[in-house]
């Protein structure tokens, strides 16, 4: 419910992009690093996750916070599916695994 309410405001955000999505994608880029393979991996993951996690669902998961069941179920499940697809695209030898969440306080 909360995600749907905030989602209605995202069109008014700078650049029309949700701050929740910006933070989520910045975290992915940071985890992958800045070398060429890291940038390609991050771009692939972000592209896959943009289509598999709706904005309201992402907002709700982030409001719950990393390490909570809601966040881990939504993001962990989608992350695993995206990682599997990106491993094949990039030809990685090792599988990309969902990050182990460090408990953070909720955003709210």
PLY file of the C-alpha trace (Angstrom):
ply
format ascii 1.0
element vertex 108
property float x
property float y
property float z
element edge 107
property int vertex1
property int vertex2
end_header
0.00 0.00 0.00
2.73 2.46 0.98
4.64 1.70 -2.22
1.63 2.53 -4.37
1.20 5.84 -2.60
4.83 6.89 -3.04
4.92 5.57 -6.60
2.33 8.17 -7.57
4.90 10.85 -6.63
7.88 9.43 -8.55
6.99 11.21 -11.77
7.71 14.46 -9.90
11.12 13.26 -8.74
14.20 14.84 -10.36
14.60 13.23 -13.77
11.30 11.39 -13.25
13.15 8.52 -11.57
12.30 7.29 -8.11
14.92 7.98 -5.42
14.25 4.43 -4.19
15.23 3.01 -7.59
18.29 5.30 -7.77
19.58 4.07 -4.41
18.88 0.45 -5.30
20.74 0.71 -8.62
23.64 2.68 -7.10
24.09 -0.13 -4.57
24.22 -2.70 -7.38
26.83 -0.67 -9.28
28.93 -0.35 -6.13
28.80 -4.11 -5.51
30.01 -4.91 -9.04
32.89 -2.45 -9.20
34.15 -0.15 -11.93
36.14 -2.44 -14.21
34.65 -3.38 -17.59
33.25 -6.73 -16.46
31.79 -5.09 -13.36
30.06 -2.39 -15.40
28.66 -4.97 -17.82
27.47 -7.14 -14.93
25.81 -4.19 -13.20
24.14 -3.03 -16.43
22.79 -6.52 -17.04
21.52 -6.94 -13.49
19.92 -3.49 -13.41
18.21 -4.09 -16.74
16.80 -7.41 -15.54
15.72 -6.05 -12.17
14.04 -2.99 -13.70
11.65 -5.31 -15.51
11.13 -7.81 -12.70
10.68 -5.56 -9.63
7.87 -3.04 -9.88
8.38 0.37 -8.35
5.69 -0.09 -5.65
7.16 -3.48 -4.69
10.68 -2.05 -4.54
9.51 0.85 -2.36
7.72 -1.51 0.02
10.76 -3.79 0.25
13.10 -0.87 0.93
10.75 0.54 3.53
10.88 -2.84 5.27
14.68 -2.75 5.10
17.39 -5.20 4.16
17.38 -8.36 6.18
13.61 -8.39 6.62
11.58 -11.27 5.18
9.75 -9.01 2.71
12.95 -7.47 1.36
14.83 -10.75 1.21
11.99 -12.57 -0.54
11.38 -9.92 -3.19
14.91 -8.83 -3.94
16.62 -12.16 -3.28
14.28 -14.07 -5.59
14.53 -11.50 -8.40
18.29 -11.10 -7.90
18.84 -14.85 -8.27
16.83 -14.97 -11.51
18.61 -11.93 -12.95
22.01 -13.24 -11.90
21.34 -16.56 -13.61
20.46 -14.78 -16.86
23.43 -12.41 -16.60
25.88 -15.22 -15.89
24.96 -16.73 -19.24
25.12 -13.42 -21.10
28.50 -12.46 -19.66
29.97 -15.95 -19.61
31.01 -15.74 -15.96
32.62 -18.85 -14.56
31.31 -18.22 -11.08
27.71 -17.57 -10.35
26.68 -14.14 -9.15
25.02 -14.55 -5.82
22.51 -12.32 -4.11
24.25 -10.04 -1.65
24.17 -11.01 1.98
22.28 -8.16 3.49
23.87 -6.27 6.31
21.07 -5.26 8.61
20.21 -1.62 8.12
17.54 0.38 9.86
14.39 0.86 7.77
14.19 4.01 5.67
11.10 5.28 7.45
0 1
1 2
2 3
3 4
4 5
5 6
6 7
7 8
8 9
9 10
10 11
11 12
12 13
13 14
14 15
15 16
16 17
17 18
18 19
19 20
20 21
21 22
22 23
23 24
24 25
25 26
26 27
27 28
28 29
29 30
30 31
31 32
32 33
33 34
34 35
35 36
36 37
37 38
38 39
39 40
40 41
41 42
42 43
43 44
44 45
45 46
46 47
47 48
48 49
49 50
50 51
51 52
52 53
53 54
54 55
55 56
56 57
57 58
58 59
59 60
60 61
61 62
62 63
63 64
64 65
65 66
66 67
67 68
68 69
69 70
70 71
71 72
72 73
73 74
74 75
75 76
76 77
77 78
78 79
79 80
80 81
81 82
82 83
83 84
84 85
85 86
86 87
87 88
88 89
89 90
90 91
91 92
92 93
93 94
94 95
95 96
96 97
97 98
98 99
99 100
100 101
101 102
102 103
103 104
104 105
105 106
106 107
